[in-house]
Structure formats: C-alpha cells, structure tokens
Amino acid sequence: MTPRRRVVLVGVLALLGGYALPGLTGAVLSQVWFWAQGLCNQGLIGSGLVCQPARDLAVLALPLTGAGALVLAVAGIWLAAVWCLRPVRDLAGPIAHVGPQNLGHRLRPRGNDEVARLARSIDEMMERIAAGYEGQRRFAANASHELRTPLAVQRTLIEVGMARSLTGEQLELMTGQLLETNERNERLIEGLLALSESDQGLRSRTPQRLDEIVSTVLAAYRDRAAEAGVAVQTHLAPRLVMGERVLLERLVTNLVENAIKYNRPDGTLTVTVGQNPALTVVNTGQVVPAEAVAGLFEPFRRLARDRTNHSGGAGLGLAIARSITQAHDGLIAARPAEDGGLRIDVQLPDAP
C-alpha cells in the first residue's frame, strides 16, 4: 500500500473514531451510573433514586474515562504514524549500505508514488556522485601520467650523464633538455594548484574592471603573439564585474594563451569585452569538430596529439578557465569558429 493510501486510511479511521468516541464514553458513563444506582437501591448507603455514592462514582468515572480515551488515542496515533512511515524506513536500509565501494548500486523503484519518486531522485543523485567520483579518479590518473612521463625523461638523462663522460656540446644539449622538462613540470604543477584554488571558490568579491584586466593581459602577450605571427584585435567596452582580480587575470590569461598557442601563422586573435557575453575570445586555427568542443574543458583533454608536440601544455588551460568562471557564478561556452579555431564566450554577473 502506498504512503498516500495509508495516510488516507488512517485519516478515515480517525474521523470514524472521533464520531464514535463520544457515544462510547456516554455508554460507559451510563453503565457506571446504573451500577452505582444499584448499589444505592440495595441500601448499602442511604436510599433514593440518586445517592451520594452514585454521584461520587459518576464524577470519578468521567476523568478516568477521558484519560483512557486519551491514552488510546495517543497509542493509535503512534501506531498509525509508524505504519504510514514504514515505506520510508524500508527505503533507509538499502541507502545505508551505499559507499565508495558500490557507487553503482541503484534502488530502481517501481510505481509512481511519493516513495518511488524519492527513490528515483536518490538514484539520480547517485549518478551525479558516481560521475564526480569517476572524474576525480580519472583526474588523478591523468595527473600521475602527466607527471610520470617528464620525470622518467629526467631520470634517463641523468643516468646517461652519470654513465659516461660527455663532451661540452653533449652536456649543453642534456642540460637544455633537463631544463625544458623541468619547466614543463613547473607549468603542470602550477596549473594543478591554480585548478585546486579555483575549485575552492572565492575568498572575497570586489568590483573589478574586466576591460582593464583584459588590456593588461594582452599587453603582456603582445610580443608572444607577434612572434607567432598572430594579429590581435580588441573591442573593449567598460564592464564592471564582481570577483577576485588574480583569478580573473588567470582566466583571461589562459584563454589568450590558448588562442595564441593553437592559432595558425598569419592568424588572428579577437578579444571582445561587452555586456552579454562579458568576454569573447576568438582565434583562427585548425578546424575543431563540434562534438569535440565539450571535452576540451576536461582536465588533460586535448583535441589531438599534434597540438601538444610543440606547445608543452598540460591540457589544463580551459579546465582552469571553466573552474574560475564557475567560482564567479558565471557560464563559459565554446563553439567552433567560422574560419577554424574556437570561439569562447564567458558570461559573468554584473557588479551591483
């Protein structure tokens, strides 16, 4: 029986009991009255239709009968509540055994009553928890792989250097390779720290001029864009947002750096600050399949291996950008640009 039917049944029984209880109480009092009247008629104490013992017994029976009815009512309500909530209690047992070792367990209820809908909501919640847990596990595995590869390269280079004497040219080559590998490790660790910091949310929120932040970042990357043969175009309108300046600078930096790194020679980088969206970054580059865009925001996810052969990136740029945007209660979306490359739109709440 569904909880709704149980509650309805208990309500009907309570109404019937409410109608029947006064009559039952009156019948009991009448029996007490006639019993006391019989004692008087037998001449135990006095005589007459009404005697003092009869009145005393009737007055005594009234509170006793009322107290008994109250006790019965409370007991009935308690048992009815236990009976109505039994489906919820039965649902608590399977939930109590769910843990990291069996995140795939689902209740899979039947029907469409309240408990079934609650169970389906719990199953949906478990799906989200399992997806998050799997994402964290995959993130840890990818991070371990990204760190293990350069560490293995460093170990090999050091062992080669220790195994034999090197000429000056060989020593210089090995030193350069060690330095390059070490710099990649530093970038990876810095990216992981930035991702962890942005996932923790904002420590404070103050009004920030987004157009000024973008202008500062573009000035720092102007030489790098020129070296890569990328022309920078800007459309910066005044825009005030709430947030942390350091994280907003990191957001813009990651988007600009990716737009330059994955551009083509004689390509363009267009950065726009406006009202809706607050920030737009468009670059020209290789054609990006629409179905691959969403995956680029996952940590260590790259479009193709050939994108990283010369970049030295760890695949954390867009993941950090998404985390920073979410920390600012904003939205970030990407889609393939018309001439190849990506168009990334960032929406941020206005400052009051």
C-alpha positions in Angstrom: 0.0 0.0 0.0 1.4 3.4 -1.0 2.0 6.0 1.7 -0.8 8.2 0.4 -3.3 5.5 0.8 -2.0 4.7 4.2 -2.5 8.3 5.3 -6.0 8.4 3.8 -7.0 5.2 5.6 -5.6 6.5 8.9 -7.5 9.8 8.4 -10.8 8.0 7.7 -10.3 5.7 10.8 -9.6 8.8 12.9 -12.8 10.5 11.7 -14.8 7.5 12.5 -13.2 7.2 15.9 -13.9 10.8 16.6 -17.6 10.3 15.9 -17.8 7.1 17.8 -15.8 8.1 20.9 -18.4 10.5 22.5 -21.1 7.8 22.2 -18.8 5.2 23.6 -17.9 7.5 26.5 -21.6 8.2 27.2 -22.4 4.5 27.2 -19.6 3.8 29.7 -20.8 6.6 32.0 -24.4 5.3 31.8 -23.2 1.8 32.8 -21.3 3.3 35.7 -24.3 5.4 36.7 -26.7 2.4 36.7 -24.1 0.3 38.6 -23.8 3.0 41.3 -27.6 3.3 41.3 -27.9 -0.4 42.0 -25.6 -0.1 45.0 -27.8 2.7 46.4 -31.0 0.7 45.8 -29.5 -2.2 47.7 -29.4 0.0 50.7 -25.6 0.0 51.2 -25.6 3.7 51.8 -28.9 5.5 52.0 -31.8 5.1 49.6 -33.5 7.0 46.8 -33.0 7.4 43.1 -29.8 9.4 43.5 -27.5 9.0 46.4 -24.1 10.5 47.3 -22.1 7.4 46.3 -23.6 7.3 42.8 -22.8 10.9 42.3 -19.2 10.4 43.5 -18.7 7.3 41.3 -20.0 9.2 38.2 -17.7 12.1 38.9 -14.8 9.8 39.4 -15.6 7.8 36.2 -15.6 10.9 34.0 -11.9 11.8 34.2 -10.9 8.1 34.2 -12.8 7.5 31.0 -11.4 10.6 29.4 -7.8 9.7 30.4 -8.3 6.2 29.0 -9.6 7.6 25.7 -6.6 10.0 25.5 -4.2 7.1 26.1 -5.9 5.0 23.4 -5.8 8.0 21.0 -2.1 8.6 21.5 -1.3 5.0 21.1 -3.4 4.8 18.0 -1.7 7.9 16.5 1.7 6.5 17.3 1.0 3.1 15.7 -0.6 4.8 12.7 2.4 7.1 12.2 4.8 4.1 12.4 2.7 2.2 9.8 2.5 5.2 7.5 6.2 5.8 7.6 7.2 2.2 7.2 7.9 2.5 3.4 10.4 5.3 4.2 12.0 3.2 6.9 12.3 0.3 4.4 14.0 2.7 2.0 16.6 3.7 4.5 18.1 0.2 4.7 19.5 0.0 1.1 20.7 3.6 1.3 22.7 3.0 4.4 24.9 0.4 2.7 25.9 2.6 -0.2 29.5 3.7 -0.2 32.6 4.3 -2.4 32.9 0.5 -2.9 29.4 0.2 -4.5 28.6 3.6 -6.1 26.9 1.7 -8.9 24.1 0.4 -6.6 20.7 1.8 -7.6 17.3 1.4 -5.9 15.3 1.2 -9.2 11.9 1.6 -7.7 8.6 0.7 -9.3 5.4 2.7 -9.4 4.8 6.4 -9.3 4.0 7.2 -5.6 5.9 9.5 -3.4 8.4 7.0 -2.2 9.1 5.8 -5.7 9.8 9.4 -6.8 12.1 9.9 -3.8 13.9 6.7 -4.7 14.4 7.9 -8.3 15.7 11.2 -7.1 18.2 9.3 -4.9 19.2 7.2 -7.9 19.8 10.4 -10.0 21.8 11.9 -7.1 23.9 8.7 -7.0 24.5 9.0 -10.8 25.9 12.6 -10.3 28.1 11.5 -7.3 29.4 8.5 -9.2 30.2 10.7 -12.2 32.1 13.2 -10.0 33.9 10.4 -8.2 34.9 8.9 -11.6 36.0 12.3 -12.8 38.2 12.7 -9.7 39.7 9.3 -10.2 40.4 10.0 -13.9 41.9 13.3 -13.0 44.3 11.7 -10.5 45.3 9.1 -13.0 45.9 11.6 -15.8 47.9 13.9 -13.4 50.0 10.9 -12.4 50.6 10.1 -16.1 51.5 13.7 -17.0 54.0 13.9 -14.1 55.5 10.4 -14.6 56.5 11.0 -18.2 58.7 14.0 -17.7 60.2 12.5 -14.5 61.1 9.4 -16.5 62.8 11.6 -19.1 64.8 13.5 -16.4 65.9 10.2 -14.8 67.0 8.8 -18.2 69.0 12.0 -19.0 70.7 11.9 -15.5 71.6 8.2 -15.8 73.1 8.9 -19.3 75.1 11.7 -17.9 76.4 9.6 -15.0 77.2 6.6 -17.1 79.8 8.2 -19.4 81.7 11.4 -19.8 80.1 14.0 -22.0 81.6 16.5 -24.3 80.7 20.1 -23.9 78.2 20.0 -26.7 76.5 16.9 -25.3 76.4 18.4 -21.8 74.8 21.5 -23.1 72.2 19.5 -25.0 71.4 17.4 -22.0 71.2 20.4 -19.7 68.8 22.1 -22.1 66.6 19.0 -22.2 66.6 18.8 -18.4 65.7 22.4 -18.1 62.9 22.1 -20.7 61.5 19.0 -18.9 61.7 20.8 -15.5 59.9 23.8 -16.9 57.1 21.5 -18.1 56.8 20.0 -14.6 56.6 23.5 -13.2 53.8 24.5 -15.5 51.9 21.4 -14.8 52.2 21.8 -11.0 51.3 25.5 -11.3 48.2 24.5 -13.3 47.1 21.9 -10.8 47.5 24.4 -8.0 45.5 27.0 -9.9 42.8 24.5 -10.6 42.6 23.5 -7.0 42.5 27.1 -5.8 39.7 28.0 -8.2 37.7 24.9 -7.2 37.7 26.2 -3.6 35.6 29.3 -4.6 36.3 32.9 -4.0 37.7 34.3 -0.7 36.4 37.8 -1.4 34.3 39.6 -4.1 35.1 43.2 -5.1 34.2 45.2 -8.2 36.7 44.7 -11.0 37.1 46.4 -14.4 37.1 43.4 -16.7 38.2 45.6 -19.7 41.2 46.8 -17.8 42.2 43.3 -16.8 42.0 42.1 -20.4 44.0 45.1 -21.6 46.8 44.3 -19.1 46.9 40.6 -20.1 47.0 41.4 -23.8 49.9 43.9 -23.3 51.9 41.1 -21.6 51.2 38.7 -24.5 51.7 41.2 -27.4 55.3 40.1 -28.0 54.4 36.4 -27.9 51.6 37.0 -30.4 53.9 38.9 -32.7 56.5 36.0 -32.6 53.7 33.6 -33.5 52.6 35.8 -36.4 49.1 36.3 -34.8 47.4 39.7 -35.2 45.5 40.8 -32.1 42.2 42.7 -32.5 40.4 44.1 -29.5 36.9 45.6 -28.8 37.0 46.5 -25.1 33.9 48.3 -23.6 33.8 49.3 -20.0 32.5 46.4 -17.9 32.3 46.0 -14.1 32.1 42.5 -12.6 32.4 41.1 -9.0 35.2 38.8 -8.3 38.9 38.3 -7.4 41.4 40.1 -9.7 44.0 37.4 -9.5 41.6 34.7 -10.7 40.1 36.9 -13.4 43.6 37.6 -14.7 44.3 33.9 -14.7 41.0 33.3 -16.6 41.9 35.8 -19.3 45.5 34.7 -19.4 44.5 31.1 -20.1 42.1 32.0 -22.8 44.6 34.3 -24.6 47.5 31.9 -24.2 45.5 29.1 -25.7 44.2 31.3 -28.5 47.8 32.2 -29.5 49.3 28.7 -28.9 46.7 26.9 -31.1 46.5 29.6 -33.8 48.0 29.4 -37.2 50.7 31.6 -38.8 49.2 34.9 -40.0 46.1 34.1 -38.0 44.1 36.5 -35.8 43.1 36.7 -32.2 39.9 38.8 -31.4 39.1 39.7 -27.9 35.8 41.5 -27.0 34.6 42.8 -23.7 30.9 43.7 -23.6 27.7 43.2 -21.7 26.4 39.8 -22.9 28.7 37.9 -23.0 31.1 39.7 -20.8 34.2 38.3 -22.6 34.6 36.7 -26.0 37.9 35.2 -27.3 38.0 34.0 -30.9 41.1 32.6 -32.7 41.8 31.2 -36.1 43.3 27.7 -36.2 42.6 24.1 -37.2 39.0 23.1 -37.6 37.5 21.9 -34.3 34.7 19.2 -34.6 31.6 20.4 -32.8 31.3 17.1 -30.9 34.9 17.5 -29.5 34.4 21.0 -28.1 32.8 20.0 -24.7 35.6 17.6 -24.0 38.2 20.3 -24.2 37.1 21.7 -20.9 38.0 18.5 -19.1 41.5 18.3 -17.4 44.3 16.9 -19.6 41.9 16.8 -22.6 43.4 17.9 -25.9 42.0 18.0 -29.4 44.7 15.9 -30.9 48.2 14.8 -30.0 49.8 17.0 -32.7 48.6 20.1 -30.8 51.0 19.4 -27.9 54.1 18.4 -29.7 55.4 22.0 -29.8 53.4 23.6 -27.1 54.5 21.9 -23.9 51.0 22.4 -22.4 49.4 20.0 -20.0 45.8 20.4 -21.2 44.6 22.3 -18.1 44.0 25.8 -19.6 40.3 25.5 -20.4 39.7 23.3 -17.3 41.0 26.1 -15.1 39.1 28.7 -17.1 35.8 26.8 -16.5 36.6 26.4 -12.8 37.3 30.1 -12.4 34.1 31.1 -14.3 32.0 28.8 -12.1 33.6 30.2 -9.0 32.4 33.6 -10.1 28.8 32.3 -10.7 29.3 32.6 -14.4 29.0 30.5 -17.5 31.6 29.6 -20.2 30.8 28.0 -23.5 32.7 27.3 -26.7 31.9 26.5 -30.3 33.8 26.1 -33.5 34.7 29.5 -35.1 33.7 30.1 -38.7 37.2 30.2 -40.1 38.6 27.4 -37.9 39.7 27.6 -34.3 37.4 28.3 -31.3 35.0 31.0 -30.1 34.8 31.1 -26.3 32.1 33.2 -24.6 32.2 33.9 -20.9 29.2 35.3 -19.0 29.8 36.9 -15.7 27.3 38.6 -13.3 27.2 42.4 -13.2 28.6 44.2 -10.2 25.8 45.9 -8.2 
